[in-house]
């Protein structure tokens, strides 16, 4: 496993590509997440059923599937928010249940961003450094804050009001702030649960652009119901149904030529405006 | 027409709940206010020797006020950390079944008459541990009485914090301690203070448990130690009212009652004020 990334390193990681004047992510760790035979029961119902999955290398992986397929639960299991699962999840070859320094360190290693933007009732700056611990938080440099906000494509909109309450931002901006906040603790993998579900097209585009940038440097997993977004994000796509992984392929291949009946039916429903008549 | 009639009927039903306390308060003011002179507070006898054995208690009400406040402060200092610990454990580590069981148990404890706590305190602290009638025994008994109130209030305050905030903090890898300090504390401190002030008001209004365990009517101005008895407003009023044959002493009881009610109302008003601000911020 790579050594923990210090605050100073994060601050110095703010490197600008002089040709494009865009910040470049250089030093994030990469992680390999393996999920074997994952089962999750809740209220007597099987949410995840013998799920096997490998997330490796950089790039974006979209997870699609009907509501209740277990997509969000899968992310919560990988991040360690849900603990009552059975099976095996390993990160960088280490079983997540035996993660060094405990579950908190694992959650720091694997960032998770929820569907609803949740900002803390404090300034934009404080929100970015919210996940940092003790001295790291107090000593967080302005470079780190700028770097994370630029990665989340939010810097240009908030650079002149960093001390404003984060709750005054629009929903789209709040969601990007959540991405910046997750980046500040230097995750090796980024999991996003329907990050654009309730946002306008402009905010969607900005978040997708941010994800493209992040995907070049770390594995990014996005749960979404938006098939067009899957196409725009590129990378790989997984289709889940009833807690099982049904199909996995390159995103355009999966969208254009799904192999399994369940996937075809789901796409048919998703692209149809009106419900089909009963036969 | 039916609406008007039902509204009128409801008003009639609600009226006694409003009118009776107001009448009581008015009567209390009428009887208590005339006695609130400098001798009542002991200001006219400052510097003179204090003989508290006299029923008329001519040396002022300060020892009683201080006794009540001391008992209340000690009880809440014992109960508050325990309530915080219990409710934080309940929120962080207990399963859903344990959580609901704890709320059920606390609600049951809350409904036990304070007299029973007083009896338990008398048996355990006064007789078994041989502490005698003491400040410590009274404070612990009062702490036991307010512990369910404080714990339930803290649990409800923590439950009102949006789960999404806690989940976001956890997903960032924040430890339980960091979540408590950085996420829960800013959201819940007003509610916790509200609970604390209500608990103070409750301890000030309890009489029976401290009669058995902590207070004496006379012979004490200030307790020498935690194991010394204390005098309080509640017991002072109780004894004066019970044994008063002299109109002057009865007037003294009314004035003491007015002071006690003022203290209780003051803490309740602070609690209400904090609670309103807390609701506004949510």
Interface residues (C-beta under 8 A of the other chain):
Chain A: X79 X81 X104 X105 X106 X107 X108 X109 X111 X112 X113 X114 X116 X118 X120 X121 X130 X131 X133 X178 X181 X182 X185
Chain B: X162 X164 X165 X167 X168 X169 X170 X171 X172 X173 X174 X175 X178 X182 X183 X186 X187
